[in-house]
Amino acid sequence: MPKVHMAIRKPIKHKMGDTTFYANHTRELGYSLHGKDAIKNTRGLLTAFYKMSNEKLSYYKDPKGRFSIRLENPRSGFNTNKAYIVNVGSKAYFVKEINDDSKMPGYSFKIKYESGRDGVSEHKAIELLKQFGINVIPVHLSYVNPIDKKSFVVYEFSKLKTADELLRENKITAVKYKNIQKKLIEIEEHINREFHKFDLVKYSKLYDLDTDNVFYSLKENKFYIFDPILLKKGSTHKYDKRLYFL
């Protein structure tokens, strides 16, 4: 995987909130102000991440003690090939990597990218939700290169459990669970009615707001969305939700 630089030659620039997205003919990049500062202030972090990915390492610790990276088993389905926990000082991040290690037919990198299931598309979906005042798990960095067939998205790490997990553990009632489902449907439908107002010309709609893609805080009585999808226009590959499971 080539190194990600904050400046891409002759980029197309697009802003959503405090997040900037750049794109040229080969790759796309998104970063929040926090993400930009974290990379700037932690030299060698991206290089170490590429080393982890390319050399299939399970753990890396910075010789200067500034950060560590640990390979994790992905918590959710076929769209995630690898997952990492990155600790930088007192902050922790969850990194989802999407590459060309297809786990089953229909989930090659090409199919995922052409339908909008890549790190940058996911990052834009998170930012779109934020525009509507929806609670999300923040994303601070995203990248996709369809030539190298590599992509990743960097979330803030959360110890919360999903609504599905809490239901299985009898931590929430079936009524609460159904109310969350209903609210997610309402959010998705409302945003898609307003979708045309946003400068997301490559995409057709927001998708996959579901109970396995929300963390629920029992203490706050709030849910936080992660892992949304922006479906691309003209995609010939339909996303089969029945194949996507915990």
C-alpha positions in Angstrom: 0.0 0.0 0.0 1.5 3.4 -0.9 1.9 6.0 1.7 -1.0 8.4 2.2 0.0 12.1 2.0 -2.2 14.9 3.1 -1.7 16.7 -0.3 -2.8 14.7 -3.4 -1.8 16.2 -6.7 -4.5 18.3 -8.4 -7.3 17.0 -6.1 -11.0 17.6 -6.1 -11.9 19.0 -2.7 -15.1 18.4 -0.8 -15.9 19.5 2.8 -18.5 18.1 5.2 -18.4 19.7 8.6 -14.9 19.7 9.9 -13.9 16.9 7.5 -12.1 17.4 4.2 -12.2 14.9 1.4 -9.8 14.8 -1.5 -9.9 12.8 -4.7 -7.8 12.3 -7.8 -8.0 9.7 -10.6 -6.3 7.0 -8.5 -7.4 7.5 -4.8 -9.5 9.2 -2.3 -8.7 10.5 1.2 -10.8 11.9 4.1 -9.7 13.4 7.4 -11.1 15.4 10.2 -9.2 18.2 12.0 -8.5 15.7 14.8 -7.3 13.1 12.3 -5.0 15.6 10.6 -3.5 16.7 13.9 -3.0 13.1 15.1 -1.1 12.1 11.9 1.0 15.3 12.0 1.9 14.9 15.7 2.6 11.2 15.5 5.3 10.7 12.8 5.7 7.1 11.7 2.2 6.1 12.6 0.9 5.5 9.1 4.2 3.8 8.1 3.8 1.4 11.0 0.2 0.7 10.0 1.2 -0.1 6.4 3.9 -2.4 7.8 1.2 -4.2 10.0 -1.1 -4.6 7.0 1.5 -5.6 4.3 3.6 -7.9 6.5 0.5 -9.4 8.2 1.8 -8.6 11.7 -0.4 -9.1 14.8 1.3 -6.4 17.0 3.5 -3.4 16.6 4.8 -1.0 19.3 6.5 2.2 18.5 10.2 2.1 19.7 9.6 5.6 21.3 6.5 4.4 23.1 4.2 6.9 21.4 1.7 4.3 20.0 0.9 0.7 19.5 -1.2 -1.3 17.0 -2.9 -4.6 17.7 -4.6 -6.8 15.1 -8.2 -7.7 16.1 -10.8 -10.1 14.9 -13.4 -8.1 13.0 -16.7 -7.9 15.0 -18.9 -7.7 11.9 -19.3 -9.2 8.5 -17.8 -9.7 5.1 -17.1 -6.1 4.3 -14.3 -6.1 6.9 -11.1 -8.0 6.0 -9.0 -6.9 9.0 -9.4 -4.8 12.1 -6.9 -3.1 14.4 -6.9 -1.2 17.7 -4.5 1.7 17.6 -3.5 3.4 20.9 -1.9 6.8 20.6 -1.2 8.3 24.0 -4.6 8.3 25.9 -6.6 7.9 22.7 -7.7 4.7 21.1 -9.0 4.1 17.6 -10.6 1.2 15.7 -9.4 0.7 12.2 -11.4 -1.3 9.7 -9.4 -2.5 6.6 -11.1 -3.4 3.3 -8.8 -5.2 0.9 -8.9 -7.9 -1.8 -9.0 -10.9 0.5 -12.5 -11.9 -0.5 -14.2 -14.1 2.1 -16.8 -15.3 -0.3 -18.1 -14.7 -3.9 -19.7 -11.3 -4.2 -17.4 -9.6 -1.8 -14.3 -8.9 -3.9 -12.7 -5.5 -3.5 -14.0 -4.5 -6.9 -17.6 -5.3 -6.1 -17.4 -3.6 -2.7 -15.8 -0.5 -4.2 -18.2 -0.2 -7.2 -21.2 -0.4 -4.8 -19.8 2.2 -2.4 -18.6 -0.1 0.4 -15.2 1.5 1.0 -13.6 3.5 3.8 -14.1 7.0 2.2 -17.8 6.3 1.3 -18.4 5.1 4.8 -16.7 8.2 6.2 -18.9 10.4 4.1 -22.0 8.5 5.3 -20.9 9.2 8.9 -20.5 12.9 8.1 -23.9 13.0 6.4 -25.5 11.6 9.5 -23.8 14.2 11.6 -25.3 16.9 9.4 -28.7 15.7 10.6 -27.7 15.8 14.3 -27.5 12.0 14.6 -25.2 10.5 17.2 -22.4 8.6 15.5 -19.1 7.0 16.4 -16.7 9.7 14.9 -14.4 8.8 12.0 -11.1 10.7 11.7 -9.4 9.2 8.7 -10.3 7.2 5.6 -8.6 6.1 2.4 -9.3 4.1 -0.7 -7.2 3.1 -3.7 -9.1 0.9 -6.2 -5.8 0.2 -8.1 -4.0 -1.2 -5.1 -7.4 -2.7 -3.9 -6.9 -1.3 -0.4 -9.1 0.9 1.8 -9.4 1.7 5.5 -11.5 3.8 7.8 -10.5 5.0 11.3 -13.1 5.3 14.0 -12.8 6.4 17.6 -12.7 3.3 19.7 -15.8 2.5 21.7 -16.3 -0.1 24.5 -20.1 0.0 24.0 -21.9 -3.0 22.7 -24.3 -3.2 19.8 -28.1 -3.4 20.2 -27.9 -6.9 18.9 -25.3 -7.9 21.5 -27.3 -6.3 24.3 -30.5 -8.1 23.2 -28.7 -11.5 23.2 -27.4 -10.8 26.7 -30.8 -9.7 27.9 -29.5 -6.2 28.7 -32.3 -4.5 26.8 -35.9 -5.6 26.3 -37.4 -6.7 23.0 -39.5 -3.5 23.0 -36.5 -1.3 23.4 -34.8 -3.2 20.6 -37.8 -2.8 18.2 -38.0 0.9 19.1 -34.3 1.3 18.0 -35.1 -0.6 14.8 -38.0 1.7 14.1 -36.0 4.9 14.8 -33.2 3.7 12.5 -35.7 3.2 9.7 -37.1 6.6 10.2 -33.6 8.2 10.2 -32.7 6.4 7.0 -35.9 7.3 5.2 -35.7 11.0 6.3 -32.1 11.4 5.2 -32.8 9.8 1.8 -35.7 12.2 1.2 -33.2 15.0 1.7 -30.3 13.3 0.0 -30.4 15.4 -3.2 -29.5 18.5 -1.2 -26.0 17.3 -0.5 -23.1 17.3 -2.8 -22.8 13.6 -3.0 -23.1 13.2 -6.8 -21.6 9.7 -7.0 -24.1 8.2 -4.6 -27.7 7.3 -4.7 -28.7 6.9 -1.0 -27.7 6.1 2.5 -28.1 2.5 3.5 -27.7 -0.2 6.2 -28.7 1.6 9.3 -29.4 -1.5 11.4 -29.2 -2.7 15.0 -25.9 -4.6 14.3 -24.5 -1.2 13.3 -25.3 0.8 16.3 -23.8 0.9 19.8 -26.2 1.5 22.6 -25.4 3.2 25.8 -27.5 1.9 28.7 -26.2 4.7 30.9 -27.1 7.5 28.5 -30.1 5.8 26.8 -28.6 6.7 23.5 -27.4 4.9 20.4 -24.4 5.7 18.2 -24.3 4.7 14.5 -21.3 3.2 12.8 -20.7 1.2 9.6 -23.2 2.9 7.3 -23.1 2.6 3.6 -23.5 5.1 0.8 -24.6 3.2 -2.3 -23.1 4.4 -5.5 -25.2 5.4 -8.6 -25.2 2.9 -11.4 -23.9 0.0 -9.3 -24.6 -3.3 -11.0 -23.9 -5.1 -7.7 -26.8 -5.3 -5.2 -25.9 -5.4 -1.5 -27.3 -8.6 -0.1 -27.9 -7.9 3.6 -28.6 -11.5 4.3 -24.9 -12.3 3.9 -23.8 -9.6 6.4 -23.9 -10.9 9.9 -22.0 -10.7 13.3 
